[in-house]
Amino acid sequence: MGQPLLPDNYARQTLERYTGSEISEFGSFILLVNFPRYLEDFAKLHDVPVRTGHWAAAHDRESGVSVINFGVGSPSAGIVTHCLSYLHQARAVLMIGMCGGIDDGLEVGDIVLPTASVRDEGTSQHYIPRDVPAMPHTRINRICNEVVRREKEVRVSSGLMLTTDYRMWEFDREFIDYINRHRIIAIDMEIATIFAVAYALNIPAGAIMLVSDMPLREGGIKGKESMKEVFTRHTETHLRLGLKAVEEFRRRGV
């Protein structure tokens, strides 16, 4: 019988199994994504292979960046962030994800930099008390703000998001009233979990979010065709912003 697994080696083994990668392949800066398109574009850009397991990943040794497509939802977000906290070489985690725009001033293709996210999901409560807000790492968030706002063609907003595991909330009037009452500007399914787990386990984390739909507008809920348009028009710029932020992390010694 082998030696009992401890949290650190169990987490690293989980990363290896779920991504089809060796621990030695992971870079110092981790981009978390929800969609294969980002991973495929990154792999083509850097001419590196895509590793597959339950999740998928690509690693570029030269830039020290790894991209992980961990799927969708709070539990998966919690697992990947928890495991990354045991990755010795990891210096920062950045989510480049999609969100539904709530604020009337937003449009599809805009960038949202969350200042915090309401914890309406079930994972973060296992890491921090309910009355502790889910917020990005201060320095990571500041750098992301500076990098993104230098891009003149990009529309940027900052504010309070809401993270929920309630997938069909768009049809719940009471839930929508709650969102409007609390001046939430965008909604997603992972950000609060990533922020909370990263805070609890002491790994710097932030997010650059792309507005993929405006679900409270008539005809604004994303479908198959509108999602294709988002990928075609906006994900290249979104990935580029994430990589620019990482370059700045490295330059400033994050």
ZILINWO-V791476 format. One record per helix or strand of 2 or more residues. SS is the DSSP state (H for helix, E for strand). FROM is the first residue (numbers start at 1). TO is the last residue. Records with the same first field share a line. If there is no record, write none. Layout:
SS=FROM-TO + FROM-TO
//
This chain:
H=7-19 + 23-25 + 36-46 + 74-84 + 124-126 + 138-149 + 169-171 + 173-181 + 191-200 + 224-251
E=29-33 + 50-52 + 56-60 + 65-69 + 92-95 + 98-101 + 111-120 + 156-164 + 186-188 + 205-207 + 209-213
//
